[in-house]
Amino acid sequence: MSRFVKIASSFRAVFFDQYGVLHDGRRPYPGARDALAALKARAVKIAVLSNSGRAGQANVQRMAALGLGPELYDFLLTSGDVARRLLRNDGPLAARLHPKARAFVVSSDGRDELSPELGLTPARGSAEADLVIVAGSQADRISLDAYRELLAPAAERGAPCLCFNPDRLMLTAAGAAPGAGRIAEIYQELGGEVTWIGKPFPEIYRAAAELAGVEDPRDTLCVGDSVEHDIAGANGFGAFAALTRTGVLAGLSREELAAEIGRRRAVPDYVVESLAS
């Protein structure tokens, strides 16, 4: 049994980050499947929390294609799921939008599948947008300056922005690249108003705790590879936090990692090299 499994087994629920902890987008990390199976066998409630703008089911399918099937966890919840709830007819953000509101969507594939899903009208450009949704990033192929130019008209118009994915960095086959969170930051720099959904913000943790049937956050261990999002989010929620040395911070030395922890003012309760260690 790995040190990680020994630690995690003492908790009622474990909330895992997806990218950078369980897999790298191409294959599972060593020990990830075994860790999930071991905790499942010990009746630990297992949730996967992801700062993905896509719906949970799309991520379930992607995880399954990588060999991490839904039998290994109890549910998968994305920031996109939580944001969709807020934009539904009875959600708190829906009240700010008129019935024919036009949405300008920034996604990871350049398509707008969200507007029709949410009953919004797709905007042809950000200059006519009543709402900007930043759900993903193509910043490995599109420059941040291009995004700045693309979004400037909406910011000038005063359109609110909803960021479905606060991650400032994303993992790609070529390494780390600016994520959706960095694009939303640019919108703020342009003078736009941004509502953030996902880790480290509290809505996703509250939703996950409700689904897991957990009332006391101290019964929960949150596992992630980002101090800025996973560890800060766990600290804010009041749960225990475990940082893995895989993912976005894998290349940092111990001294650099300590500096990152100090800079973010977010402290993990445990640090593990991987789920297999």
RODO-2510 file (C-alpha; in nm, 4 decimals, decimal comma):
residues 277
     n   res          X          Y          Z
     1     m     0,0000     0,0000     0,0000
     2     s     0,1371     0,3402    -0,0964
     3     r     0,1872     0,6193     0,1554
     4     f    -0,0783     0,8170    -0,0264
     5     v    -0,3406     0,5420     0,0086
     6     k    -0,2607     0,5088     0,3786
     7     i    -0,3189     0,8816     0,4239
     8     a    -0,6320     0,8995     0,2097
     9     s    -0,7923     0,5918     0,3666
    10     s    -0,8451     0,7782     0,6921
    11     f    -1,0877     1,0235     0,5273
    12     r    -1,4559     0,9835     0,4571
    13     a    -1,4232     1,1458     0,1146
    14     v    -1,1387     1,2275    -0,1235
    15     f    -1,1741     1,4921    -0,3943
    16     f    -0,9213     1,4357    -0,6755
    17     d    -0,8129     1,6858    -0,9340
    18     q    -0,8113     1,5318    -1,2814
    19     y    -0,5371     1,6728    -1,5051
    20     g    -0,1959     1,6587    -1,3429
    21     v    -0,3029     1,4166    -1,0690
    22     l    -0,4835     1,1227    -1,2276
    23     h    -0,3582     1,1678    -1,5846
    24     d    -0,1662     1,4033    -1,8124
    25     g    -0,4249     1,4112    -2,0910
    26     r    -0,2651     1,1172    -2,2727
    27     r    -0,2274     0,8425    -2,0134
    28     p    -0,2877     0,7804    -1,6421
    29     y    -0,0049     0,8534    -1,4023
    30     p     0,1572     0,5465    -1,2469
    31     g    -0,0415     0,4322    -0,9447
    32     a    -0,3505     0,6428    -1,0209
    33     r    -0,5794     0,3532    -1,1074
    34     d    -0,4516     0,1428    -0,8167
    35     a    -0,5034     0,4301    -0,5713
    36     l    -0,8620     0,4845    -0,6838
    37     a    -0,9377     0,1111    -0,6666
    38     a    -0,7809     0,0793    -0,3214
    39     l    -0,9841     0,3681    -0,1806
    40     k    -1,3009     0,2427    -0,3467
    41     a    -1,2487    -0,0956    -0,1818
    42     r    -1,2243     0,0817     0,1546
    43     a    -1,5623     0,2525     0,0983
    44     v    -1,4072     0,6005     0,0752
    45     k    -1,6333     0,8361    -0,1196
    46     i    -1,4354     0,9389    -0,4284
    47     a    -1,5061     1,2478    -0,6372
    48     v    -1,3150     1,3910    -0,9318
    49     l    -1,3281     1,7724    -0,9360
    50     s    -1,2080     1,9341    -1,2533
    51     n    -1,1636     2,2923    -1,3695
    52     s    -1,3027     2,1913    -1,7066
    53     g    -1,5487     2,4073    -1,8958
    54     r    -1,7044     2,0955    -2,0449
    55     a    -1,9864     1,9037    -1,8802
    56     g    -1,8979     1,6212    -1,6459
    57     q    -2,0163     1,3472    -1,8817
    58     a    -1,7679     1,4536    -2,1493
    59     n    -1,4900     1,4237    -1,8927
    60     v    -1,6193     1,0852    -1,7755
    61     q    -1,5856     0,9620    -2,1333
    62     r    -1,2358     1,1071    -2,1670
    63     m    -1,1263     0,9485    -1,8393
    64     a    -1,2687     0,6124    -1,9496
    65     a    -1,0765     0,6329    -2,2777
    66     l    -0,7595     0,6683    -2,0695
    67     g    -0,8415     0,3575    -1,8648
    68     l    -0,9942     0,5392    -1,5662
    69     g    -1,3513     0,4135    -1,5833
    70     p    -1,6450     0,5432    -1,3783
    71     e    -1,6377     0,2316    -1,1625
    72     l    -1,3270     0,3775    -0,9951
    73     y    -1,5021     0,6836    -0,8474
    74     d    -1,8455     0,7931    -0,7305
    75     f    -1,8951     1,1050    -0,9408
    76     l    -1,7137     1,3620    -1,1538
    77     l    -1,8005     1,7298    -1,1188
    78     t    -1,6626     2,0074    -1,3374
    79     s    -1,6587     2,3826    -1,3018
    80     g    -1,8597     2,3756    -1,6239
    81     d    -2,1326     2,1767    -1,4472
    82     v    -2,1507     2,4306    -1,1649
    83     a    -2,1526     2,7263    -1,4058
    84     r    -2,4327     2,5714    -1,6094
    85     r    -2,6438     2,5441    -1,2940
    86     l    -2,5891     2,9127    -1,2229
    87     l    -2,6995     3,0029    -1,5764
    88     r    -3,0128     2,7878    -1,5827
    89     n    -3,3501     2,9592    -1,5635
    90     d    -3,3613     2,9393    -1,1829
    91     g    -2,9912     3,0151    -1,1313
    92     p    -2,8667     3,3418    -0,9783
    93     l    -2,6818     3,4500    -1,2930
    94     a    -2,9770     3,3872    -1,5242
    95     a    -3,1650     3,6802    -1,3708
    96     r    -2,9022     3,9173    -1,5116
    97     l    -2,9630     3,8082    -1,8711
    98     h    -3,2609     3,8879    -2,0914
    99     p    -3,4283     3,5984    -2,2779
   100     k    -3,2510     3,6695    -2,6070
   101     a    -2,9103     3,7463    -2,4579
   102     r    -2,6172     3,7016    -2,6953
   103     a    -2,3156     3,5076    -2,5702
   104     f    -1,9601     3,5163    -2,7019
   105     v    -1,7887     3,1885    -2,6086
   106     v    -1,4140     3,1236    -2,5869
   107     s    -1,3598     2,7473    -2,5913
   108     s    -1,0818     2,4917    -2,6233
   109     d    -1,1885     2,3889    -2,9741
   110     g    -1,3140     2,7221    -3,1071
   111     r    -1,6764     2,6033    -3,1229
   112     d    -1,9773     2,7413    -2,9390
   113     e    -2,1830     2,4499    -2,8105
   114     l    -2,2810     2,6336    -2,4915
   115     s    -2,5076     2,9070    -2,6227
   116     p    -2,7683     2,6718    -2,7748
   117     e    -2,7453     2,4457    -2,4681
   118     l    -2,8183     2,7362    -2,2341
   119     g    -3,0852     2,8977    -2,4495
   120     l    -2,8605     3,1903    -2,5433
   121     t    -2,8032     3,3404    -2,8876
   122     p    -2,4484     3,2952    -3,0241
   123     a    -2,2790     3,6306    -3,0801
   124     r    -2,0958     3,6726    -3,4098
   125     g    -1,8257     3,8740    -3,2365
   126     s    -1,7572     4,0085    -2,8910
   127     a    -1,8745     4,3590    -2,9911
   128     e    -2,2371     4,2403    -2,9843
   129     a    -2,2061     4,0183    -2,6744
   130     d    -2,4292     4,0584    -2,3700
   131     l    -2,2240     3,7898    -2,1950
   132     v    -1,8739     3,6504    -2,2466
   133     i    -1,8101     3,2887    -2,1455
   134     v    -1,4501     3,1731    -2,1169
   135     a    -1,4773     2,7943    -2,1080
   136     g    -1,1415     2,6920    -2,2526
   137     s    -0,8219     2,8033    -2,4167
   138     q    -0,6382     2,7610    -2,7449
   139     a    -0,3433     2,9685    -2,6229
   140     d    -0,1042     2,6974    -2,7351
   141     r    -0,2046     2,8038    -3,0902
   142     i    -0,3551     3,1525    -3,0470
   143     s    -0,1498     3,4329    -2,8925
   144     l    -0,2666     3,6166    -2,5824
   145     d    -0,2430     3,9408    -2,7796
   146     a    -0,4923     3,7959    -3,0264
   147     y    -0,7277     3,7088    -2,7403
   148     r    -0,6874     4,0609    -2,6045
   149     e    -0,7876     4,2097    -2,9397
   150     l    -1,0758     3,9625    -2,9723
   151     l    -1,2245     4,0474    -2,6321
   152     a    -1,1628     4,4229    -2,6150
   153     p    -1,4947     4,5195    -2,7810
   154     a    -1,6969     4,3194    -2,5247
   155     a    -1,5076     4,4773    -2,2359
   156     e    -1,5726     4,8219    -2,3819
   157     r    -1,9397     4,7287    -2,4155
   158     g    -1,9463     4,6346    -2,0438
   159     a    -2,0521     4,2749    -2,1008
   160     p    -2,0016     4,0563    -1,7906
   161     c    -1,7755     3,7545    -1,8252
   162     l    -1,8226     3,4108    -1,6715
   163     c    -1,5049     3,2027    -1,6471
   164     f    -1,5843     2,8305    -1,6449
   165     n    -1,2203     2,7330    -1,5843
   166     p    -0,9958     2,9449    -1,3571
   167     d    -0,6750     2,7542    -1,4424
   168     r    -0,4110     3,0004    -1,5563
   169     l    -0,1994     2,7179    -1,6977
   170     m    -0,3037     2,4089    -1,8890
   171     l    -0,1104     2,0952    -1,9790
   172     t    -0,0611     2,0249    -2,3499
   173     a     0,1430     1,7709    -2,5429
   174     a     0,4080     2,0419    -2,5873
   175     g     0,4081     2,1418    -2,2188
   176     a     0,2323     2,4109    -2,0166
   177     a     0,0420     2,6873    -2,1970
   178     p    -0,1841     2,9745    -2,0843
   179     g    -0,5219     2,8427    -1,9759
   180     a    -0,8743     2,9829    -1,9695
   181     g    -0,8054     3,1585    -1,6401
   182     r    -0,5318     3,3664    -1,8017
   183     i    -0,7716     3,4686    -2,0792
   184     a    -1,0288     3,5752    -1,8187
   185     e    -0,7543     3,7737    -1,6437
   186     i    -0,6940     3,9575    -1,9708
   187     y    -1,0645     4,0446    -1,9776
   188     q    -1,0252     4,1954    -1,6305
   189     e    -0,7188     4,3872    -1,7460
   190     l    -0,9347     4,5306    -2,0248
   191     g    -1,1765     4,6594    -1,7598
   192     g    -1,4294     4,3767    -1,7821
   193     e    -1,6144     4,2165    -1,4896
   194     v    -1,5429     3,8435    -1,4349
   195     t    -1,7309     3,5883    -1,2254
   196     w    -1,5067     3,2912    -1,1479
   197     i    -1,6428     2,9360    -1,1208
   198     g    -1,4250     2,6399    -1,0184
   199     k    -1,1263     2,5792    -0,7944
   200     p    -1,0213     2,7631    -0,5762
   201     f    -1,3644     2,9269    -0,5501
   202     p    -1,6159     2,7797    -0,3058
   203     e    -1,9160     2,6855    -0,5232
   204     i    -1,7584     2,3704    -0,6666
   205     y    -1,6564     2,2434    -0,3224
   206     r    -2,0000     2,3046    -0,1758
   207     a    -2,1623     2,1237    -0,4677
   208     a    -1,9217     1,8286    -0,4347
   209     a    -1,9729     1,8020    -0,0586
   210     e    -2,3486     1,7919    -0,1095
   211     l    -2,3181     1,5155    -0,3693
   212     a    -2,0784     1,3215    -0,1467
   213     g    -2,2987     1,3570     0,1596
   214     v    -2,0192     1,5231     0,3556
   215     e    -2,1200     1,7830     0,6143
   216     d    -1,7831     1,8510     0,7820
   217     p    -1,5076     1,9625     0,5391
   218     r    -1,2478     1,8125     0,7774
   219     d    -1,3735     1,4693     0,6742
   220     t    -1,2433     1,5428     0,3243
   221     l    -0,9000     1,5246     0,1620
   222     c    -0,8533     1,7341    -0,1540
   223     v    -0,5746     1,6138    -0,3833
   224     g    -0,4221     1,8355    -0,6509
   225     d    -0,1101     1,9445    -0,8354
   226     s    -0,1688     2,3211    -0,8193
   227     v    -0,1022     2,5292    -0,5091
   228     e    -0,2902     2,8210    -0,6621
   229     h    -0,6100     2,6256    -0,7313
   230     d    -0,6229     2,2884    -0,5544
   231     i    -0,4440     2,3677    -0,2297
   232     a    -0,5851     2,7192    -0,1938
   233     g    -0,9317     2,5832    -0,2687
   234     a    -0,8999     2,3103    -0,0057
   235     n    -0,7737     2,5614     0,2498
   236     g    -1,0656     2,7928     0,1779
   237     f    -1,3169     2,5099     0,1988
   238     g    -1,1698     2,3906     0,5291
   239     a    -1,0619     2,0457     0,4071
   240     f    -0,7257     1,8731     0,4331
   241     a    -0,5016     1,9141     0,1277
   242     a    -0,2501     1,6844    -0,0423
   243     l    -0,0168     1,8172    -0,3115
   244     t     0,1232     1,5773    -0,5710
   245     r     0,4552     1,6495    -0,7406
   246     t     0,3101     1,5550    -1,0799
   247     g     0,1410     1,7979    -1,3186
   248     v     0,2013     2,1715    -1,3505
   249     l     0,4606     2,1997    -1,0714
   250     a     0,6502     1,8786    -1,1467
   251     g     0,9649     2,0610    -1,2553
   252     l     1,0027     2,2760    -0,9433
   253     s     1,2796     2,2140    -0,6930
   254     r     1,1918     2,1877    -0,3249
   255     e     1,3060     2,5461    -0,2761
   256     e     1,0956     2,6682    -0,5693
   257     l     0,7939     2,4760    -0,4417
   258     a     0,8338     2,6304    -0,0965
   259     a     0,8449     2,9735    -0,2595
   260     e     0,5271     2,8960    -0,4556
   261     i     0,3503     2,7888    -0,1352
   262     g     0,4618     3,1082     0,0367
   263     r     0,3592     3,3265    -0,2563
   264     r     0,0111     3,1745    -0,2752
   265     r    -0,0277     3,1571     0,1035
   266     a    -0,1814     2,8133     0,0590
   267     v    -0,0312     2,5279     0,2598
   268     p    -0,0738     2,1549     0,1890
   269     d    -0,1106     1,9172     0,4831
   270     y     0,0691     1,6462     0,2831
   271     v     0,3105     1,6433    -0,0092
   272     v     0,3533     1,3218    -0,2114
   273     e     0,5661     1,2539    -0,5162
   274     s     0,2741     1,0743    -0,6816
   275     l    -0,0278     0,8603    -0,5999
   276     a     0,2016     0,5580    -0,6225
   277     s     0,4468     0,6832    -0,3590
***
